[in-house]
Amino acid sequence: MKLLPQVEALEDKYSGKIKFAKVEAPKNRRLCIELKVMGLPALLFFQGGKEIERVGGNIDIGVVEDKIAKLI
């Protein structure tokens, strides 16, 4: 199953509680380099403007939802 629709469902579920931002990596190479994104897909979690967690590769959406629940 594709990751984007699953993340968008989480975005709807947690609307107003957490912000989601999508970045098109090929169009934003400088940002990817700055954030040291080495592979796709990649989900980065920020709190207070600082990265606190990241997951990449074969991402289990349940793990993502658990991480979100811990942040809010």
C-alpha positions in Angstrom: 0.0 0.0 0.0 1.3 3.5 -0.8 2.4 5.6 2.1 1.0 9.0 1.1 -2.7 8.1 1.3 -2.1 6.6 4.7 -0.2 9.7 6.0 -3.0 11.9 4.6 -5.5 9.9 6.6 -3.4 10.5 9.7 -3.3 14.2 8.8 -7.1 14.3 8.7 -7.4 12.3 12.0 -4.9 14.6 13.9 -6.0 17.9 12.3 -5.5 20.8 14.7 -3.2 18.6 16.9 -0.1 18.2 14.8 1.1 19.8 11.6 2.1 17.8 8.5 4.3 19.1 5.7 5.0 17.3 2.5 8.2 18.0 0.5 8.8 16.9 -3.1 12.4 15.7 -2.7 13.5 16.1 -6.4 12.3 19.7 -6.3 13.8 20.5 -2.9 17.3 18.9 -3.0 18.9 21.6 -0.9 16.4 21.0 1.9 16.9 17.2 1.7 20.7 17.6 1.9 20.4 20.0 4.8 18.2 17.5 6.7 20.4 14.6 5.7 17.6 12.7 4.0 19.4 9.7 2.5 16.5 7.7 1.1 12.8 7.9 0.4 10.3 7.6 1.8 11.3 9.4 4.9 9.2 10.9 7.7 10.9 13.4 10.0 9.3 14.4 13.3 10.0 17.8 14.8 9.1 19.4 18.1 10.0 22.9 19.0 11.8 23.3 15.7 14.2 20.4 16.3 14.2 17.0 14.8 13.4 14.4 17.4 12.8 11.3 15.4 12.8 9.9 11.9 11.7 6.8 10.1 12.5 5.7 6.5 12.4 2.9 4.1 9.6 0.4 4.5 7.5 2.4 6.9 4.8 0.7 9.0 2.0 3.3 9.4 1.1 1.8 12.8 4.6 2.8 14.0 4.1 6.3 12.6 0.7 6.6 14.4 2.3 5.5 17.7 5.0 8.1 17.3 2.4 10.8 16.7 0.4 9.7 19.7 3.5 10.1 21.9 4.1 13.6 20.6 0.7 15.0 21.3 
